[in-house]
């Protein structure tokens, strides 16, 4: 699994120089990276969502428009190239090959003409290269923020409780911090 920030960056944010909690911090960096993956991808099976990699035979949902254009949305924030593309109307049917070299790529959307006209949902099997070669600074910042927050939750024993402002009690929730949500907003998958 790919971590989106280094241990040294998180230690710098914490103002820590000791190595006593390095193992804990490393595991929290991985956990924060997966939280960001799931938040942005909107899917549980989205580990390494941002990491650039070659994906083979990923099955995703697709949509065929009335004029015969197939749209699908592979589980990466950006698609660089498509090497194979198949579709079928139902699991009982065989996969039908489409000429991947004619696929149009727009960010995380892949579309192609040539599907028999008809409107509806289809299954798509796609092989492609996607993700970022270098993790964007906003994503690194959000992972650092979440890693520090997870560390402080563990060390302080804070629970998921909410207080009452009028009584001056602590207000705290384990929801993603607003700053992290704002940093990740440009990468949030909207399908």
C-alpha positions as CSV (number, residue, x, y, z in Angstrom):
1,X,0.0,0.0,0.0
2,X,1.1,3.5,-0.8
3,X,1.4,6.1,1.9
4,X,0.8,9.6,0.7
5,X,3.1,11.4,3.2
6,X,6.4,10.6,4.8
7,X,7.0,9.9,8.5
8,X,9.4,12.9,8.6
9,X,6.6,15.2,7.4
10,X,4.2,14.1,10.1
11,X,6.9,14.3,12.8
12,X,7.7,17.8,11.6
13,X,4.0,18.7,11.9
14,X,3.9,17.2,15.4
15,X,7.1,19.0,16.4
16,X,8.5,15.6,17.4
17,X,12.1,14.4,17.0
18,X,12.1,11.2,19.1
19,X,11.7,7.8,17.5
20,X,9.7,6.2,20.3
21,X,6.4,6.5,18.4
22,X,7.6,5.9,14.8
23,X,5.9,2.6,14.5
24,X,2.6,4.0,15.6
25,X,3.0,7.1,13.4
26,X,3.8,4.9,10.4
27,X,0.6,2.9,10.9
28,X,-1.5,6.0,11.4
29,X,-0.1,7.5,8.1
30,X,-1.2,4.4,6.3
31,X,-4.7,4.6,8.0
32,X,-5.0,8.3,7.1
33,X,-4.0,7.5,3.5
34,X,-6.8,4.9,3.3
35,X,-9.3,7.3,4.9
36,X,-8.4,9.9,2.2
37,X,-8.8,7.2,-0.5
38,X,-12.2,6.2,0.6
39,X,-13.4,9.8,1.1
40,X,-12.3,10.9,-2.4
41,X,-13.2,7.7,-4.3
42,X,-16.5,7.2,-2.5
43,X,-15.8,3.4,-2.5
44,X,-14.5,0.9,0.1
45,X,-12.3,-1.0,-2.4
46,X,-10.2,2.1,-3.4
47,X,-6.9,1.5,-1.7
48,X,-4.1,3.4,-3.5
49,X,-6.7,5.6,-5.2
50,X,-4.2,8.4,-5.9
51,X,-1.1,6.3,-6.6
52,X,-0.2,5.9,-10.3
53,X,-0.4,2.3,-11.3
54,X,-1.4,0.0,-14.2
55,X,-4.7,-1.6,-13.5
56,X,-5.8,-4.7,-15.3
57,X,-9.3,-5.9,-15.9
58,X,-11.1,-3.7,-13.4
59,X,-14.8,-4.2,-13.5
60,X,-16.9,-1.0,-13.1
61,X,-20.4,0.1,-13.9
62,X,-20.9,1.9,-17.2
63,X,-23.7,3.7,-18.9
64,X,-24.7,3.7,-22.6
65,X,-26.4,6.8,-23.9
66,X,-29.2,6.8,-26.4
67,X,-26.8,7.6,-29.2
68,X,-24.5,4.7,-28.5
69,X,-21.7,6.2,-26.4
70,X,-20.5,4.2,-23.4
71,X,-19.3,6.1,-20.3
72,X,-17.4,4.6,-17.4
73,X,-15.5,5.9,-14.4
74,X,-12.5,3.8,-13.3
75,X,-11.4,4.0,-9.7
76,X,-8.6,6.5,-10.1
77,X,-8.6,10.3,-9.9
78,X,-7.2,10.6,-13.4
79,X,-6.8,8.1,-16.2
80,X,-3.7,8.5,-18.4
81,X,-4.3,5.8,-21.1
82,X,-6.6,2.8,-21.8
83,X,-5.2,-0.5,-23.1
84,X,-8.3,-2.7,-23.1
85,X,-12.0,-2.0,-22.9
86,X,-14.9,-4.5,-22.8
87,X,-18.5,-4.3,-21.9
88,X,-21.6,-6.5,-21.4
89,X,-25.2,-5.9,-20.7
90,X,-25.5,-8.5,-18.0
91,X,-23.3,-11.1,-16.2
92,X,-24.8,-13.9,-18.3
93,X,-23.4,-12.4,-21.5
94,X,-19.9,-12.6,-22.9
95,X,-17.6,-9.6,-22.9
96,X,-17.7,-7.5,-26.1
97,X,-14.4,-5.9,-27.2
98,X,-14.2,-2.2,-28.0
99,X,-11.2,-0.5,-29.7
100,X,-9.5,1.0,-26.7
101,X,-7.4,3.3,-28.9
102,X,-10.5,5.3,-29.7
103,X,-11.4,5.9,-26.0
104,X,-11.8,9.5,-25.0
105,X,-10.3,10.4,-21.5
106,X,-11.5,13.3,-19.4
107,X,-10.0,13.2,-15.9
108,X,-11.5,10.0,-14.4
109,X,-14.1,9.6,-17.1
110,X,-13.6,7.2,-20.1
111,X,-16.0,7.2,-23.0
112,X,-16.2,5.6,-26.4
113,X,-18.5,5.5,-29.4
114,X,-19.5,2.3,-31.1
115,X,-21.9,0.6,-28.6
116,X,-25.2,-0.4,-30.3
117,X,-27.7,2.3,-29.6
118,X,-29.8,1.8,-26.6
119,X,-29.8,3.4,-23.2
120,X,-28.9,1.7,-19.9
121,X,-26.5,0.3,-17.5
122,X,-23.7,-2.0,-18.5
123,X,-20.7,-3.7,-16.9
124,X,-17.3,-2.5,-18.1
125,X,-14.0,-4.3,-17.9
126,X,-11.1,-1.9,-18.4
127,X,-7.3,-2.0,-18.3
128,X,-5.6,1.3,-17.9
129,X,-2.9,3.5,-16.4
130,X,-4.2,5.9,-13.8
131,X,-3.4,7.9,-10.8
132,X,-0.8,10.6,-10.0
133,X,3.0,10.1,-10.5
134,X,3.5,12.6,-7.7
135,X,0.8,12.9,-4.9
136,X,-0.6,16.5,-5.0
137,X,0.4,18.8,-2.2
138,X,-3.2,19.2,-1.0
139,X,-3.6,15.5,-0.6
140,X,-0.3,15.2,1.3
141,X,-1.4,18.1,3.6
142,X,-4.7,16.4,4.3
143,X,-3.0,13.1,5.1
144,X,-0.6,14.9,7.4
145,X,-3.5,16.6,9.2
146,X,-5.4,13.4,9.6
147,X,-2.3,11.5,10.8
148,X,-1.6,14.1,13.5
149,X,-5.2,14.1,14.5
150,X,-5.3,10.3,14.8
151,X,-2.1,10.3,16.8
152,X,-3.4,13.0,19.2
153,X,-6.7,11.1,19.7
154,X,-4.8,8.0,20.7
155,X,-2.3,9.9,23.0
156,X,-5.0,12.0,24.7
157,X,-7.7,9.4,25.0
158,X,-10.3,11.7,23.5
159,X,-13.6,9.9,22.8
160,X,-16.2,10.6,20.1
161,X,-18.3,12.8,22.3
162,X,-19.9,16.2,21.7
163,X,-20.3,18.8,24.4
164,X,-22.7,21.7,24.9
165,X,-21.4,25.1,24.0
166,X,-23.7,27.0,26.4
167,X,-22.3,25.0,29.3
168,X,-18.7,25.4,28.2
169,X,-18.1,21.7,27.7
170,X,-15.8,20.2,25.1
171,X,-17.2,19.8,21.6
172,X,-15.5,17.1,19.6
173,X,-16.3,14.8,16.8
174,X,-14.4,12.2,14.8
175,X,-15.7,13.5,11.5
176,X,-13.1,14.6,9.0
177,X,-11.8,18.1,9.9
178,X,-13.3,20.9,7.7
179,X,-9.8,21.8,6.6
180,X,-9.1,18.3,5.3
181,X,-12.5,18.2,3.5
182,X,-11.7,21.5,1.8
183,X,-8.2,20.4,0.8
184,X,-9.7,17.2,-0.8
185,X,-12.7,18.8,-2.4
186,X,-11.0,19.1,-5.9
187,X,-10.2,15.4,-5.8
188,X,-13.6,14.2,-4.6
189,X,-15.1,11.8,-7.1
190,X,-18.6,12.9,-8.3
191,X,-20.2,10.2,-10.5
